[in-house]
Amino acid sequence: MLPAWITPRFLWTLAVVALLLACSPGARFFAPLAVTVAVALLIATTVDAFLGPRTHEIRVERTQPQHFALGVPASLSYTVENRSSHAMRIGIIETPTRTLRFDVDELTAEIPPQSRTTIDRPVTPIARGAGELGTLYVWYENTLGLLRRRRRIDAAQAIRVFPDLSAIERYGALHVRNRTIEAGLRRMRLRGAGTEFESLREWNAGDDFRTVDWKATARRGKLMVAQHEVERSQSIMLLLDCGRLLTAR
């Protein structure tokens, strides 16, 4: 637990007290008003310190994606649990890391009492390789907003940034039919004057009698025609990538 800070709201109220005191020599009623505001500020600050929330009433957990792709926007998720009976405002700051750029330096959110909320921080991977998410620096304050508690959470997590292969996933399907045919994973049927048997069908007017399959005709009792497909050679390519660019280093 780190020492508490005074908030901008506290400083603005203190500035009002100082302004009233500065004006009091010319107008005496400003002095009692300044004293009243100062006493009210002292009482409110005491109440703020009493209300908390306490350290054990706040829980923060970080969740990261399974992997990051270089240059592809992603997000870190934080599950924040407020176990106190008062609403609070929280801020989360990450320790800088060489592999990720945090698009938001300080993530803030309002958390209702006795509730759990998930908030996301957008990040962009900027360097390929292994990295680490480090300590979380968290501050929180109640609805009075005069004192800001600070806390340091040890949340070290290893991360790995891989090359961006989304283009392959996005555009590879456009040619999947032709590519699978070339690789021999799908047969491309070209009916015509080929010699490789493809299927049988009934004879229709205009069919060449040379295509009649007399054995099938004898079995079925009606004229059957054999259909053939054109033979087509297929290239088989074997690709082995041993490069370093497809690893995380």
N, C-alpha and C positions, 0 to 999 in steps of 0.2 A: 504494500500500500504506500503510495506517494503522498506527500503533504497536499492539503486542499488548497485550491486557488480561490481568490475572489473573482467574481465574474464582472463583465462589462456593466451589468445592471447595478451591481454594488458601486462601481466606480462612478457611474452617472449620478446616482443618489448622493454620493459623497461630494461630487462636484456641485450639486445643487446647494448642499450645506455650506460649502466654501463660498459660493456666490452670494448667498444670503448674508453671511458674515461680512463679506466685502462691502455690501450695501448698507450694513447696519449703522455706520457712523452718520450717514445722511438721513436715515429713517430708522428710528429706534425700534419700531415694531418688527423689523427684520431679524433682530437678535433673538427674541423669544421664539420666532418661527423657525430659525435655524436650529435652536436647541431642541425644539419639538421634533423636527425632522431627524436630527442626529439620534435622539433617544429611540424614535420609531425604527430607525435603521439598526440600532444595536439590538433591540428586541427581536426584530424580524430575523436578524442574522443568528441569534441564539436559537430561535424556533427552527430555522433552517438546519442548523447543526443537530438539533434534537430529532428532526424528522428523518434524516438520512437521505437516501437509502444506505444501509450498511454493506460492507464488502461481501458478506455471505449471502446477501439477498440478490446479488447480480451474478449471472452466469453467461459467459460468451464462448461460443464454439465456432471455429472456422471449418468450412467444407470447401474442398477444391475439386476441379474436374480430374478425371483419370489421367488425362494428358493434355498438353498444350501444343498448338501448331504455330510455328513462327509467323508473326504478322497477322494472325487470325484473332479478332476480338473474342474474349472470354469473360468469365466473371468468377469472383470468389463470393461465397455465401456465408453469412454469419447468423447463427441462431442465438438470439438474445432473450434471456429469461429474466423477468422482473418479478421477484418473489415478495416485494414489499407491498404495502397497502396504499402506496401513492404512485401517481404517474411520474415518469421521469423522462428526461432527455439525455441521450447518450451519444458519444462521439468515439469513433474507432480509427486509429492511425496505425498503418503498417510500417514495419521496418523496411527501408529501401532494399531492393535486391537487383542484381545486375541483369537477370533474365526477364523481368516483368516491368512494364511501365504502368503505374497506377493512374488511371484517368481522373480519379478524384483523390486528392490528398487526404481529406478528412471526411469520413462518412458519418452522417448524423441521422438520428431517427427519434421519434416520440414513441415511448413504450407504455401502454396502459398498465395499471396495477394488476398484479396476479395474472400475468399473461406471458406468452412467448411469441416472439416475432422473428421472421427471417428477412434479412435485408441483403442486397447484392451490391458488390463493388465491381464496376467494369475495369478490366485489365487488358493490356495488349502485350503479348510476348515479343521481346525485341532482340533476344540473343538465344541462339541454339545451344543446347547442352544442359547439364545438370545444374540445379540451383537450390535455394532453400528459402522458404518463408520463415521469417524470424519472429521476434517478440511483438505482441500486440500492446499498444498503448491506448488505454480506455479512460475516458472521463464521463462522468454522469452527474446530473443535478436534478433536484426536485422542482416542483412548480413555482416555488418562490424564486429560485434561480439566483441566489446571492452567493452561494458557495458551490464550488465545482470540485468534486472528489476525483482523484486520479488513481489509476491502478495499472500495474504492469503484469501482463499475462504471458508466461512462457508457452508459446504455441509453435515451436519449430516443426516444420514439415518439409520433406524433400520434394522437389518438383523436377520434371524433365520437359524440355521444349524440343519438339521434333520438327523436321522440315514440313512445310505446308504442302500436303498432297490432295487438298480439296479439289484442285482443278481436274485431277484424274477421276475423282468420284463424280464431279459435276458434268464433265463432258465425255467421259469414257463410254457412257451408256448410249451416246448418239451413234456410235459405230459398232455396237455390240453384235448386231446380227452379222455384218460382214466379217468382223474379226473372228467370231466363233466359227463361221464357215471356213475361213482361211486356216484356222487352227485345227480344223477337223472335228470340232465339237458339235457342229450341226451340218447335216447333209443338205446341199443345194440341189434340188431336183429340177432338171431340165428335160422335160419330155420331148421326144423327137426320134430321129433316126439313129439312136444309139444302140448299143448291143447289151447293156447291162439291164437285166430284168427289173421292172419297178412294180407293176401291178397288173391285174386282170380287170376287164370290164366287158359289158355286152357289146356286140357288134352294132354299129350304127351305119345308116346309108352314107356312102362316100368313103368309108374306111377301106384301106388297101387290103385285099384278100391275102397278101403275103404276111400280114400281121396276125392272121387268124391262128389261134392256138388250138389245134385239132384234138389234142389230148383233153384239154379242159372242156372243149365242146362236147366230146363224147361223154365225159363224166356228168355234165350238167344238162345235156340235151338241148342246148341252144348255142348259137354262135358266140364264142368268146374271143376277145382280142387281147393280145399281150401288149402292154405298154412298156417302153424301154426309156431309160434316161441316158443322157450323154455322159460319157466318162469324163471326169475332170480331175486332173492331178492337184494335189494339195501340198503346200509347203509347210514343213514343220520347223519352227524356230525355237531354239533353246537359248534363253537369256539368263545370264547369271550376273547379278550386280554385286560387286565386291567393293564399291566405292564408300567413302566415308560420309558423303553428303546425305545418305539416307539413315544415318544413325544419330543418336543424341549426343555423340562424343563420349 
